[in-house]
């Protein structure tokens, strides 16, 4: 669910907490489990939702997402102009 790597956070004076991706997912798992024990991701996949585009976009930086959105908007405007 999270990008690979580690989360490092300063906690208190001089104390550093460092978690790798697996540890972070394990700690946060109870917060995203549903009543039936499946994650929202598992439920969406079971329902037939393709999450690949969401996953791909979440790997982008916010600036990259804005740039892609702007390009799509400009294309839509150009297409509307071309229609008449």
N, CA, C and O atoms as CSV, one atom per row, in Angstrom:
chain,resi,resn,atom,element,x,y,z
A,1,UNK,N,N,0.824,-1.197,0.000
A,1,UNK,CA,C,0.000,0.000,0.000
A,1,UNK,C,C,0.860,1.250,0.000
A,1,UNK,O,O,0.503,2.231,-0.652
A,2,UNK,N,N,1.963,1.249,0.696
A,2,UNK,CA,C,2.837,2.408,0.750
A,2,UNK,C,C,4.018,2.211,-0.178
A,2,UNK,O,O,4.391,1.084,-0.502
A,3,UNK,N,N,4.597,3.312,-0.598
A,3,UNK,CA,C,5.806,3.235,-1.414
A,3,UNK,C,C,6.914,2.578,-0.602
A,3,UNK,O,O,6.960,2.693,0.623
A,4,UNK,N,N,7.796,1.892,-1.301
A,4,UNK,CA,C,8.868,1.219,-0.587
A,4,UNK,C,C,9.796,2.238,0.070
A,4,UNK,O,O,9.896,3.384,-0.368
A,5,UNK,N,N,10.453,1.805,1.102
A,5,UNK,CA,C,11.352,2.701,1.815
A,5,UNK,C,C,11.025,2.708,3.290
A,5,UNK,O,O,10.396,1.782,3.803
A,6,UNK,N,N,11.449,3.742,3.960
A,6,UNK,CA,C,11.231,3.825,5.399
A,6,UNK,C,C,10.682,5.183,5.759
A,6,UNK,O,O,10.936,6.180,5.084
A,7,UNK,N,N,9.929,5.200,6.827
A,7,UNK,CA,C,9.415,6.434,7.387
A,7,UNK,C,C,10.274,6.755,8.591
A,7,UNK,O,O,10.423,5.930,9.492
A,8,UNK,N,N,10.830,7.932,8.609
A,8,UNK,CA,C,11.634,8.364,9.747
A,8,UNK,C,C,11.000,9.618,10.311
A,8,UNK,O,O,10.770,10.585,9.584
A,9,UNK,N,N,10.719,9.607,11.593
A,9,UNK,CA,C,10.037,10.727,12.237
A,9,UNK,C,C,10.714,11.027,13.556
A,9,UNK,O,O,11.027,10.116,14.322
A,10,UNK,N,N,10.943,12.313,13.824
A,10,UNK,CA,C,11.500,12.718,15.109
A,10,UNK,C,C,10.356,12.733,16.122
A,10,UNK,O,O,9.324,13.368,15.910
A,11,UNK,N,N,10.566,12.020,17.224
A,11,UNK,CA,C,9.560,11.928,18.275
A,11,UNK,C,C,10.200,12.427,19.560
A,11,UNK,O,O,11.121,11.804,20.086
A,12,UNK,N,N,9.710,13.551,20.061
A,12,UNK,CA,C,10.292,14.083,21.288
A,12,UNK,C,C,11.667,14.670,21.042
A,12,UNK,O,O,12.053,14.918,19.900
A,13,UNK,N,N,12.399,14.889,22.113
A,13,UNK,CA,C,13.732,15.488,22.007
A,13,UNK,C,C,14.776,14.445,21.653
A,13,UNK,O,O,15.102,13.575,22.461
A,14,UNK,N,N,15.294,14.541,20.443
A,14,UNK,CA,C,16.397,13.689,20.037
A,14,UNK,C,C,16.050,12.248,19.719
A,14,UNK,O,O,16.928,11.498,19.293
A,15,UNK,N,N,14.804,11.828,19.908
A,15,UNK,CA,C,14.418,10.455,19.631
A,15,UNK,C,C,13.938,10.359,18.189
A,15,UNK,O,O,13.121,11.168,17.748
A,16,UNK,N,N,14.436,9.385,17.466
A,16,UNK,CA,C,14.010,9.196,16.077
A,16,UNK,C,C,13.345,7.837,15.956
A,16,UNK,O,O,13.899,6.818,16.369
A,17,UNK,N,N,12.152,7.838,15.384
A,17,UNK,CA,C,11.410,6.612,15.130
A,17,UNK,C,C,11.573,6.298,13.656
A,17,UNK,O,O,11.299,7.143,12.805
A,18,UNK,N,N,12.014,5.098,13.350
A,18,UNK,CA,C,12.198,4.709,11.957
A,18,UNK,C,C,11.465,3.399,11.713
A,18,UNK,O,O,11.708,2.406,12.399
A,19,UNK,N,N,10.568,3.401,10.736
A,19,UNK,CA,C,9.811,2.207,10.385
A,19,UNK,C,C,10.001,1.913,8.908
A,19,UNK,O,O,9.989,2.823,8.079
A,20,UNK,N,N,10.175,0.638,8.581
A,20,UNK,CA,C,10.191,0.311,7.162
A,20,UNK,C,C,8.736,0.141,6.700
A,20,UNK,O,O,7.814,0.175,7.515
A,21,UNK,N,N,8.545,-0.038,5.424
A,21,UNK,CA,C,7.201,-0.100,4.852
A,21,UNK,C,C,6.365,-1.208,5.475
A,21,UNK,O,O,5.195,-1.001,5.799
A,22,UNK,N,N,6.958,-2.375,5.642
A,22,UNK,CA,C,6.211,-3.513,6.194
A,22,UNK,C,C,5.758,-3.243,7.628
A,22,UNK,O,O,4.633,-3.575,8.003
A,23,UNK,N,N,6.639,-2.640,8.427
A,23,UNK,CA,C,6.280,-2.325,9.819
A,23,UNK,C,C,5.156,-1.294,9.867
A,23,UNK,O,O,4.231,-1.408,10.671
A,24,UNK,N,N,5.244,-0.298,9.009
A,24,UNK,CA,C,4.220,0.744,8.975
A,24,UNK,C,C,2.868,0.162,8.569
A,24,UNK,O,O,1.847,0.473,9.182
A,25,UNK,N,N,2.859,-0.676,7.544
A,25,UNK,CA,C,1.604,-1.304,7.116
A,25,UNK,C,C,1.018,-2.173,8.224
A,25,UNK,O,O,-0.193,-2.163,8.444
A,26,UNK,N,N,1.869,-2.925,8.924
A,26,UNK,CA,C,1.395,-3.780,10.011
A,26,UNK,C,C,0.770,-2.951,11.132
A,26,UNK,O,O,-0.265,-3.324,11.684
A,27,UNK,N,N,1.400,-1.830,11.464
A,27,UNK,CA,C,0.868,-0.981,12.531
A,27,UNK,C,C,-0.454,-0.307,12.139
A,27,UNK,O,O,-1.339,-0.133,12.978
A,28,UNK,N,N,-0.581,0.067,10.874
A,28,UNK,CA,C,-1.774,0.791,10.428
A,28,UNK,C,C,-2.915,-0.114,9.972
A,28,UNK,O,O,-4.046,0.346,9.815
A,29,UNK,N,N,-2.628,-1.393,9.759
A,29,UNK,CA,C,-3.631,-2.316,9.220
A,29,UNK,C,C,-4.970,-2.301,9.963
A,29,UNK,O,O,-6.011,-2.301,9.305
A,30,UNK,N,N,-4.996,-2.289,11.302
A,30,UNK,CA,C,-6.295,-2.288,11.987
A,30,UNK,C,C,-7.168,-1.080,11.634
A,30,UNK,O,O,-8.389,-1.143,11.774
A,31,UNK,N,N,-6.564,0.004,11.185
A,31,UNK,CA,C,-7.320,1.207,10.899
A,31,UNK,C,C,-7.994,1.169,9.534
A,31,UNK,O,O,-8.928,1.934,9.294
A,32,UNK,N,N,-7.538,0.286,8.623
A,32,UNK,CA,C,-8.181,0.247,7.320
A,32,UNK,C,C,-8.901,-1.066,7.056
A,32,UNK,O,O,-9.368,-1.298,5.941
A,33,UNK,N,N,-8.998,-1.919,8.053
A,33,UNK,CA,C,-9.779,-3.150,7.919
A,33,UNK,C,C,-11.265,-2.839,8.062
A,33,UNK,O,O,-11.654,-1.956,8.826
A,34,UNK,N,N,-12.083,-3.567,7.325
A,34,UNK,CA,C,-13.528,-3.394,7.410
A,34,UNK,C,C,-14.115,-4.479,8.300
A,34,UNK,O,O,-13.391,-5.358,8.766
A,35,UNK,N,N,-15.409,-4.424,8.536
A,35,UNK,CA,C,-16.062,-5.380,9.430
A,35,UNK,C,C,-15.876,-6.835,8.995
A,35,UNK,O,O,-15.825,-7.732,9.836
A,36,UNK,N,N,-15.776,-7.067,7.695
A,36,UNK,CA,C,-15.611,-8.443,7.223
A,36,UNK,C,C,-14.144,-8.878,7.203
A,36,UNK,O,O,-13.832,-9.974,6.738
A,37,UNK,N,N,-13.253,-8.037,7.697
A,37,UNK,CA,C,-11.851,-8.390,7.790
A,37,UNK,C,C,-11.037,-8.091,6.547
A,37,UNK,O,O,-9.822,-8.290,6.540
A,38,UNK,N,N,-11.694,-7.611,5.486
A,38,UNK,CA,C,-10.962,-7.273,4.268
A,38,UNK,C,C,-10.663,-5.783,4.245
A,38,UNK,O,O,-11.413,-4.984,4.804
A,39,UNK,N,N,-9.570,-5.416,3.598
A,39,UNK,CA,C,-9.253,-4.004,3.443
A,39,UNK,C,C,-10.167,-3.417,2.372
A,39,UNK,O,O,-10.785,-4.148,1.598
A,40,UNK,N,N,-10.241,-2.100,2.339
A,40,UNK,CA,C,-11.036,-1.431,1.307
A,40,UNK,C,C,-10.504,-1.801,-0.073
A,40,UNK,O,O,-11.272,-1.954,-1.023
A,41,UNK,N,N,-9.191,-1.941,-0.175
A,41,UNK,CA,C,-8.580,-2.337,-1.449
A,41,UNK,C,C,-9.054,-3.731,-1.860
A,41,UNK,O,O,-9.417,-3.946,-3.016
A,42,UNK,N,N,-9.052,-4.671,-0.924
A,42,UNK,CA,C,-9.506,-6.033,-1.216
A,42,UNK,C,C,-10.976,-6.053,-1.616
A,42,UNK,O,O,-11.372,-6.782,-2.526
A,43,UNK,N,N,-11.778,-5.250,-0.930
A,43,UNK,CA,C,-13.216,-5.188,-1.264
A,43,UNK,C,C,-13.416,-4.607,-2.654
A,43,UNK,O,O,-14.241,-5.107,-3.420
A,44,UNK,N,N,-12.673,-3.559,-2.992
A,44,UNK,CA,C,-12.799,-2.947,-4.315
A,44,UNK,C,C,-12.388,-3.932,-5.404
A,44,UNK,O,O,-13.062,-4.040,-6.428
A,45,UNK,N,N,-11.301,-4.644,-5.192
A,45,UNK,CA,C,-10.848,-5.624,-6.178
A,45,UNK,C,C,-11.860,-6.754,-6.331
A,45,UNK,O,O,-12.122,-7.200,-7.448
A,46,UNK,N,N,-12.428,-7.220,-5.228
A,46,UNK,CA,C,-13.439,-8.279,-5.288
A,46,UNK,C,C,-14.690,-7.810,-6.043
A,46,UNK,O,O,-15.364,-8.606,-6.696
A,47,UNK,N,N,-14.986,-6.529,-5.946
A,47,UNK,CA,C,-16.135,-5.939,-6.643
A,47,UNK,C,C,-15.842,-5.758,-8.134
A,47,UNK,O,O,-16.759,-5.557,-8.930
A,48,UNK,N,N,-14.556,-5.829,-8.509
A,48,UNK,CA,C,-14.181,-5.711,-9.913
A,48,UNK,C,C,-13.600,-4.373,-10.302
A,48,UNK,O,O,-13.464,-4.080,-11.490
A,49,UNK,N,N,-13.255,-3.554,-9.324
A,49,UNK,CA,C,-12.688,-2.238,-9.611
A,49,UNK,C,C,-11.189,-2.377,-9.887
A,49,UNK,O,O,-10.459,-2.990,-9.108
A,50,UNK,N,N,-10.747,-1.805,-10.999
A,50,UNK,CA,C,-9.328,-1.813,-11.353
A,50,UNK,C,C,-8.648,-0.637,-10.660
A,50,UNK,O,O,-8.910,0.520,-10.988
A,51,UNK,N,N,-7.796,-0.928,-9.723
A,51,UNK,CA,C,-7.131,0.110,-8.933
A,51,UNK,C,C,-5.781,0.516,-9.509
A,51,UNK,O,O,-5.068,1.310,-8.895
A,52,UNK,N,N,-5.416,-0.006,-10.665
A,52,UNK,CA,C,-4.083,0.253,-11.205
A,52,UNK,C,C,-3.857,1.730,-11.517
A,52,UNK,O,O,-2.758,2.239,-11.297
A,53,UNK,N,N,-4.876,2.431,-12.027
A,53,UNK,CA,C,-4.695,3.856,-12.326
A,53,UNK,C,C,-4.535,4.683,-11.055
A,53,UNK,O,O,-3.738,5.621,-11.009
A,54,UNK,N,N,-5.292,4.331,-10.034
A,54,UNK,CA,C,-5.169,5.030,-8.756
A,54,UNK,C,C,-3.775,4.800,-8.174
A,54,UNK,O,O,-3.116,5.736,-7.722
A,55,UNK,N,N,-3.341,3.544,-8.192
A,55,UNK,CA,C,-2.016,3.205,-7.674
A,55,UNK,C,C,-0.935,3.951,-8.447
A,55,UNK,O,O,-0.009,4.507,-7.856
A,56,UNK,N,N,-1.060,3.959,-9.774
A,56,UNK,CA,C,-0.075,4.652,-10.615
A,56,UNK,C,C,-0.026,6.143,-10.297
A,56,UNK,O,O,1.057,6.718,-10.189
A,57,UNK,N,N,-1.198,6.778,-10.146
A,57,UNK,CA,C,-1.232,8.206,-9.866
A,57,UNK,C,C,-0.723,8.542,-8.470
A,57,UNK,O,O,-0.152,9.614,-8.267
A,58,UNK,N,N,-0.917,7.654,-7.514
A,58,UNK,CA,C,-0.423,7.915,-6.163
A,58,UNK,C,C,1.094,7.821,-6.078
A,58,UNK,O,O,1.696,8.307,-5.121
A,59,UNK,N,N,1.714,7.199,-7.073
A,59,UNK,CA,C,3.180,7.139,-7.110
A,59,UNK,C,C,3.783,8.457,-7.604
A,59,UNK,O,O,4.978,8.698,-7.434
A,60,UNK,N,N,2.956,9.305,-8.214
A,60,UNK,CA,C,3.423,10.591,-8.719
A,60,UNK,C,C,3.511,11.607,-7.589
A,60,UNK,O,O,2.841,11.473,-6.565
A,61,UNK,N,N,4.326,12.601,-7.782
A,61,UNK,CA,C,4.366,13.707,-6.822
A,61,UNK,C,C,3.132,14.577,-7.053
A,61,UNK,O,O,2.534,14.516,-8.128
A,62,UNK,N,N,2.742,15.379,-6.077
A,62,UNK,CA,C,1.611,16.286,-6.296
A,62,UNK,C,C,1.818,17.188,-7.519
A,62,UNK,O,O,0.875,17.451,-8.266
A,63,UNK,N,N,3.046,17.656,-7.718
A,63,UNK,CA,C,3.323,18.509,-8.870
A,63,UNK,C,C,3.105,17.750,-10.184
A,63,UNK,O,O,2.557,18.302,-11.139
A,64,UNK,N,N,3.529,16.502,-10.228
A,64,UNK,CA,C,3.319,15.694,-11.437
A,64,UNK,C,C,1.834,15.473,-11.694
A,64,UNK,O,O,1.396,15.489,-12.844
A,65,UNK,N,N,1.053,15.267,-10.628
A,65,UNK,CA,C,-0.401,15.088,-10.781
A,65,UNK,C,C,-1.051,16.350,-11.324
A,65,UNK,O,O,-1.907,16.281,-12.206
A,66,UNK,N,N,-0.648,17.507,-10.798
A,66,UNK,CA,C,-1.190,18.782,-11.285
A,66,UNK,C,C,-0.843,18.973,-12.754
A,66,UNK,O,O,-1.692,19.390,-13.541
A,67,UNK,N,N,0.395,18.672,-13.130
A,67,UNK,CA,C,0.825,18.813,-14.522
A,67,UNK,C,C,-0.004,17.918,-15.446
A,67,UNK,O,O,-0.433,18.356,-16.513
A,68,UNK,N,N,-0.230,16.668,-15.040
A,68,UNK,CA,C,-1.048,15.753,-15.860
A,68,UNK,C,C,-2.490,16.239,-15.959
A,68,UNK,O,O,-3.108,16.169,-17.021
A,69,UNK,N,N,-3.015,16.731,-14.847
A,69,UNK,CA,C,-4.380,17.240,-14.853
A,69,UNK,C,C,-4.503,18.453,-15.774
A,69,UNK,O,O,-5.471,18.577,-16.524
A,70,UNK,N,N,-3.522,19.339,-15.711
A,70,UNK,CA,C,-3.527,20.522,-16.565
A,70,UNK,C,C,-3.465,20.126,-18.036
A,70,UNK,O,O,-4.176,20.702,-18.861
A,71,UNK,N,N,-2.626,19.152,-18.375
A,71,UNK,CA,C,-2.512,18.688,-19.763
A,71,UNK,C,C,-3.834,18.086,-20.241
A,71,UNK,O,O,-4.245,18.323,-21.377
A,72,UNK,N,N,-4.499,17.313,-19.387
A,72,UNK,CA,C,-5.790,16.721,-19.753
A,72,UNK,C,C,-6.844,17.817,-19.939
A,72,UNK,O,O,-7.658,17.746,-20.860
A,73,UNK,N,N,-6.830,18.812,-19.080
A,73,UNK,CA,C,-7.777,19.925,-19.198
A,73,UNK,C,C,-7.566,20.679,-20.508
A,73,UNK,O,O,-8.523,20.988,-21.218
A,74,UNK,N,N,-6.302,20.972,-20.820
A,74,UNK,CA,C,-6.001,21.691,-22.060
A,74,UNK,C,C,-6.415,20.878,-23.285
A,74,UNK,O,O,-6.892,21.446,-24.268
A,75,UNK,N,N,-6.241,19.567,-23.239
A,75,UNK,CA,C,-6.676,18.706,-24.339
A,75,UNK,C,C,-8.194,18.767,-24.490
A,75,UNK,O,O,-8.704,18.863,-25.606
A,76,UNK,N,N,-8.916,18.711,-23.370
A,76,UNK,CA,C,-10.374,18.779,-23.412
A,76,UNK,C,C,-10.839,20.110,-24.008
A,76,UNK,O,O,-11.771,20.132,-24.813
A,77,UNK,N,N,-10.205,21.209,-23.625
A,77,UNK,CA,C,-10.553,22.516,-24.173
A,77,UNK,C,C,-10.293,22.551,-25.685
A,77,UNK,O,O,-11.124,23.039,-26.451
A,78,UNK,N,N,-9.141,22.031,-26.104
A,78,UNK,CA,C,-8.809,21.984,-27.532
A,78,UNK,C,C,-9.817,21.149,-28.313
A,78,UNK,O,O,-10.209,21.523,-29.419
A,79,UNK,N,N,-10.236,20.027,-27.747
A,79,UNK,CA,C,-11.217,19.163,-28.416
A,79,UNK,C,C,-12.568,19.868,-28.538
A,79,UNK,O,O,-13.232,19.762,-29.569
A,80,UNK,N,N,-12.974,20.585,-27.494
A,80,UNK,CA,C,-14.239,21.325,-27.565
A,80,UNK,C,C,-14.170,22.410,-28.620
A,80,UNK,O,O,-15.138,22.620,-29.351
A,81,UNK,N,N,-13.051,23.102,-28.715
A,81,UNK,CA,C,-12.879,24.152,-29.729
A,81,UNK,C,C,-12.944,23.554,-31.139
A,81,UNK,O,O,-13.532,24.144,-32.045
A,82,UNK,N,N,-12.336,22.385,-31.311
A,82,UNK,CA,C,-12.302,21.722,-32.613
A,82,UNK,C,C,-13.695,21.253,-33.038
A,82,UNK,O,O,-13.987,21.166,-34.231
A,83,UNK,N,N,-14.547,20.953,-32.065
A,83,UNK,CA,C,-15.912,20.527,-32.370
A,83,UNK,C,C,-16.761,21.658,-32.937
A,83,UNK,O,O,-17.727,21.418,-33.663
A,84,UNK,N,N,-16.408,22.840,-32.615
A,84,UNK,CA,C,-17.165,23.939,-33.170
A,84,UNK,C,C,-17.654,24.843,-32.171
A,84,UNK,O,O,-18.317,25.827,-32.501
